[in-house]
């Protein structure tokens, strides 16, 4: 791999100005972003302030425009409001502007979250295990609990809801975890957690454990 090129220090204000224009020609920046990048070019704060003021005067630098553009890009990536707010704060955007831009923006975060689920899950999200995975997946994208709940409900409308009442299937699940009769309370609790994580209710799980034990005893 090639090492990053050392940053060429600006010898005069023109060097700072060229750096600012180069960065802004590639994409919009927040004022804080550009400030940090220019600080790597020079420690002459007067040059930096002059160049930033020029960029603001000519509207090359505009935090509201940057925020609106950043918001659209983040939404296209499926990010939720909490992550968007956090990322904008890290870019130096003040809370008042963030709130204003979000308030004036119409976007369906439920549909966005549901589309993310569709890309990851090709079945109804009904077991505790799948719900936990879906929750963690969407939380990492910055979606709130309410949005996640509605997105999961919307996702499940497109898939048949499985009925977890097949005792033979439950016994098969237990054979992957246990080789002997499940008799001790610690093992019973472990078996119950395993089956309920796959969608079986408490009563059906207990029935499956009894059937599993009966099958084990009949083979001895």
Kinemage of the C-alpha trace (Angstrom):
@kinemage 1
@onewidth
@group {chain A} dominant
@subgroup {mainchain}
@vectorlist {calphas} color= white
{ca unk a 1} P 0.000 0.000 0.000
{ca unk a 2} L 1.127 3.564 -0.679
{ca unk a 3} L 1.622 5.827 2.299
{ca unk a 4} L -0.492 8.963 2.414
{ca unk a 5} L 1.272 11.917 0.861
{ca unk a 6} L 2.467 14.472 3.398
{ca unk a 7} L 0.333 17.606 3.430
{ca unk a 8} L 2.016 20.475 1.611
{ca unk a 9} L 2.056 23.446 3.944
{ca unk a 10} L 0.724 26.686 2.435
{ca unk a 11} L 3.373 29.349 2.015
{ca unk a 12} L 0.907 32.210 1.653
{ca unk a 13} L -2.814 32.983 1.729
{ca unk a 14} L -3.105 31.969 -1.930
{ca unk a 15} L -2.092 28.455 -0.959
{ca unk a 16} L -4.839 28.404 1.672
{ca unk a 17} L -7.337 29.784 -0.834
{ca unk a 18} L -6.436 27.135 -3.443
{ca unk a 19} L -6.848 24.404 -0.843
{ca unk a 20} L -10.270 25.693 0.181
{ca unk a 21} L -11.497 25.898 -3.416
{ca unk a 22} L -10.142 22.418 -4.171
{ca unk a 23} L -12.040 20.872 -1.243
{ca unk a 24} L -15.261 22.745 -2.035
{ca unk a 25} L -15.092 21.776 -5.717
{ca unk a 26} L -15.233 18.107 -4.714
{ca unk a 27} L -18.273 18.361 -2.432
{ca unk a 28} L -20.080 20.651 -0.014
{ca unk a 29} L -18.406 21.099 3.361
{ca unk a 30} L -19.613 22.467 6.633
{ca unk a 31} L -17.755 25.478 7.943
{ca unk a 32} L -16.157 23.370 10.691
{ca unk a 33} L -15.037 20.707 8.207
{ca unk a 34} L -13.312 23.255 6.006
{ca unk a 35} L -11.756 24.972 9.015
{ca unk a 36} L -10.177 21.705 10.176
{ca unk a 37} L -8.805 20.951 6.723
{ca unk a 38} L -7.296 24.420 6.350
{ca unk a 39} L -5.731 24.133 9.794
{ca unk a 40} L -3.720 21.239 8.414
{ca unk a 41} L -2.357 23.558 5.705
{ca unk a 42} L -1.282 26.429 7.944
{ca unk a 43} L -1.290 27.663 11.507
{ca unk a 44} L -1.868 31.242 10.335
{ca unk a 45} L -5.371 31.800 11.693
{ca unk a 46} L -5.680 35.187 9.926
{ca unk a 47} L -5.252 33.541 6.515
{ca unk a 48} L -7.771 30.855 7.431
{ca unk a 49} L -10.372 33.309 8.697
{ca unk a 50} L -9.974 35.509 5.614
{ca unk a 51} L -10.444 32.571 3.234
{ca unk a 52} L -13.431 31.213 5.142
{ca unk a 53} L -15.055 34.671 5.162
{ca unk a 54} L -14.531 34.869 1.390
{ca unk a 55} L -16.144 31.460 0.908
{ca unk a 56} L -19.103 32.528 3.030
{ca unk a 57} L -19.465 35.845 1.159
{ca unk a 58} L -19.542 34.088 -2.218
{ca unk a 59} L -21.840 31.364 -0.879
{ca unk a 60} L -19.259 28.683 -1.611
{ca unk a 61} L -19.673 27.730 2.030
{ca unk a 62} L -23.206 27.456 3.405
{ca unk a 63} L -24.062 25.327 6.432
{ca unk a 64} L -27.780 25.200 5.610
{ca unk a 65} L -27.142 23.974 2.075
{ca unk a 66} L -24.604 21.487 3.418
{ca unk a 67} L -27.090 20.211 6.014
{ca unk a 68} L -29.855 19.743 3.456
{ca unk a 69} L -27.486 17.898 1.097
{ca unk a 70} L -26.086 15.747 3.907
{ca unk a 71} L -29.622 14.880 5.026
{ca unk a 72} L -30.641 13.682 1.556
{ca unk a 73} L -27.529 11.539 1.219
{ca unk a 74} L -28.005 10.024 4.680
{ca unk a 75} L -31.654 9.231 3.975
{ca unk a 76} L -30.668 7.548 0.713
{ca unk a 77} L -28.389 5.296 2.751
{ca unk a 78} L -31.290 4.360 5.042
{ca unk a 79} L -30.038 6.255 8.080
{ca unk a 80} L -32.489 7.236 10.812
{ca unk a 81} L -32.886 10.613 12.469
{ca unk a 82} L -30.808 9.903 15.558
{ca unk a 83} L -27.763 8.942 13.496
{ca unk a 84} L -28.275 11.871 11.128
{ca unk a 85} L -28.445 14.306 14.064
{ca unk a 86} L -25.330 12.829 15.627
{ca unk a 87} L -23.363 12.932 12.376
{ca unk a 88} L -24.386 16.543 11.685
{ca unk a 89} L -23.336 17.621 15.178
{ca unk a 90} L -19.929 16.059 14.525
{ca unk a 91} L -19.737 18.172 11.365
{ca unk a 92} L -20.224 21.273 13.495
{ca unk a 93} L -23.855 21.990 12.607
{ca unk a 94} L -25.733 23.602 15.477
{ca unk a 95} L -28.845 21.975 16.933
{ca unk a 96} L -31.156 24.820 15.886
{ca unk a 97} L -30.268 24.388 12.210
{ca unk a 98} L -30.503 20.592 12.436
{ca unk a 99} L -33.960 20.829 13.989
{ca unk a 100} L -35.117 23.349 11.392
{ca unk a 101} L -33.935 21.290 8.407
{ca unk a 102} L -35.434 18.071 9.785
{ca unk a 103} L -38.713 19.822 10.541
{ca unk a 104} L -39.000 21.138 6.984
{ca unk a 105} L -38.101 17.777 5.457
{ca unk a 106} L -40.824 15.276 4.586
{ca unk a 107} L -39.447 11.748 4.598
{ca unk a 108} L -40.972 8.373 5.446
{ca unk a 109} L -38.470 6.752 7.814
{ca unk a 110} L -40.747 3.733 8.318
{ca unk a 111} L -40.634 2.894 4.610
{ca unk a 112} L -36.893 3.475 4.580
{ca unk a 113} L -36.348 1.132 7.540
{ca unk a 114} L -38.697 -1.457 6.015
{ca unk a 115} L -36.657 -1.437 2.798
{ca unk a 116} L -33.532 -2.116 4.839
{ca unk a 117} L -35.264 -5.086 6.483
{ca unk a 118} L -36.334 -6.398 3.082
{ca unk a 119} L -32.707 -6.407 1.961
{ca unk a 120} L -31.649 -8.441 5.005
{ca unk a 121} L -34.621 -10.664 5.970
{ca unk a 122} L -36.547 -12.862 3.543
{ca unk a 123} L -39.046 -14.148 6.101
{ca unk a 124} L -41.428 -12.880 8.749
{ca unk a 125} L -39.603 -11.408 11.738
{ca unk a 126} L -41.506 -13.103 14.551
{ca unk a 127} L -39.083 -15.065 16.720
{ca unk a 128} L -37.214 -13.320 19.537
{ca unk a 129} L -33.955 -14.158 17.773
{ca unk a 130} L -34.965 -12.487 14.505
{ca unk a 131} L -36.536 -9.532 16.309
{ca unk a 132} L -33.298 -8.985 18.219
{ca unk a 133} L -31.283 -9.093 14.984
{ca unk a 134} L -33.671 -6.692 13.246
{ca unk a 135} L -33.608 -4.324 16.227
{ca unk a 136} L -29.807 -4.249 16.352
{ca unk a 137} L -29.582 -3.807 12.570
{ca unk a 138} L -31.919 -0.806 12.447
{ca unk a 139} L -30.604 0.758 15.662
{ca unk a 140} L -27.143 0.771 14.099
{ca unk a 141} L -28.652 2.770 11.246
{ca unk a 142} L -30.003 5.315 13.730
{ca unk a 143} L -33.703 4.414 13.755
{ca unk a 144} L -35.838 4.841 16.876
{ca unk a 145} L -37.755 2.063 18.635
{ca unk a 146} L -41.095 3.325 17.307
{ca unk a 147} L -39.830 3.411 13.719
{ca unk a 148} L -38.328 -0.079 14.100
{ca unk a 149} L -41.573 -1.512 15.482
{ca unk a 150} L -43.631 -0.099 12.615
{ca unk a 151} L -41.041 -1.204 10.042
{ca unk a 152} L -41.091 -4.784 11.354
{ca unk a 153} L -44.901 -4.824 11.234
{ca unk a 154} L -44.829 -3.508 7.663
{ca unk a 155} L -42.194 -6.083 6.691
{ca unk a 156} L -44.216 -8.959 8.154
{ca unk a 157} L -47.265 -8.034 6.080
{ca unk a 158} L -45.382 -9.332 3.021
{ca unk a 159} L -44.663 -12.763 4.498
{ca unk a 160} L -46.860 -15.553 5.898
{ca unk a 161} L -46.628 -15.780 9.667
{ca unk a 162} L -45.302 -19.206 10.666
{ca unk a 163} L -47.168 -21.219 13.298
{ca unk a 164} L -44.786 -22.758 15.806
{ca unk a 165} L -46.670 -25.849 16.964
{ca unk a 166} L -44.698 -28.682 15.353
{ca unk a 167} L -43.460 -30.758 18.281
{ca unk a 168} L -41.317 -32.969 16.064
{ca unk a 169} L -39.523 -29.889 14.743
{ca unk a 170} L -39.056 -28.623 18.296
{ca unk a 171} L -37.552 -31.977 19.293
{ca unk a 172} L -35.219 -31.767 16.321
{ca unk a 173} L -34.049 -28.354 17.546
{ca unk a 174} L -33.318 -29.876 20.940
{ca unk a 175} L -31.226 -32.679 19.442
{ca unk a 176} L -28.785 -30.040 18.195
{ca unk a 177} L -28.234 -28.882 21.780
{ca unk a 178} L -28.718 -31.940 23.986
{ca unk a 179} L -27.496 -35.543 23.870
{ca unk a 180} L -29.193 -36.785 27.053
{ca unk a 181} L -32.548 -36.395 28.796
{ca unk a 182} L -33.250 -32.862 29.931
{ca unk a 183} L -33.916 -33.338 33.630
{ca unk a 184} L -31.946 -30.820 35.684
{ca unk a 185} L -33.535 -27.401 36.104
{ca unk a 186} L -30.492 -25.671 34.620
{ca unk a 187} L -30.807 -27.777 31.468
{ca unk a 188} L -34.580 -27.309 31.358
{ca unk a 189} L -34.140 -23.524 31.484
{ca unk a 190} L -31.542 -23.708 28.719
{ca unk a 191} L -33.916 -25.796 26.560
{ca unk a 192} L -36.793 -23.388 27.200
{ca unk a 193} L -34.668 -20.398 26.154
{ca unk a 194} L -33.580 -22.241 23.019
{ca unk a 195} L -37.117 -23.107 21.933
{ca unk a 196} L -38.698 -19.765 22.800
{ca unk a 197} L -35.960 -18.038 20.786
{ca unk a 198} L -37.253 -20.026 17.814
{ca unk a 199} L -40.841 -18.920 18.340
{ca unk a 200} L -42.329 -21.643 20.547
{ca unk a 201} L -44.390 -20.519 23.514
{ca unk a 202} L -43.716 -21.720 27.067
{ca unk a 203} L -46.369 -24.464 27.103
{ca unk a 204} L -45.364 -25.897 23.717
{ca unk a 205} L -41.693 -25.796 24.734
{ca unk a 206} L -42.421 -27.858 27.846
{ca unk a 207} L -44.347 -30.383 25.753
{ca unk a 208} L -41.391 -30.641 23.388
{ca unk a 209} L -38.980 -31.244 26.263
{ca unk a 210} L -41.170 -34.081 27.593
{ca unk a 211} L -41.417 -35.623 24.124
{ca unk a 212} L -37.648 -35.253 23.651
{ca unk a 213} L -36.994 -37.048 26.937
{ca unk a 214} L -39.442 -39.789 26.001
{ca unk a 215} L -37.695 -40.317 22.669
{ca unk a 216} L -34.288 -40.479 24.368
{ca unk a 217} L -35.537 -43.045 26.903
{ca unk a 218} L -37.038 -45.206 24.175
{ca unk a 219} L -33.672 -45.469 22.411
{ca unk a 220} L -31.770 -46.532 25.574
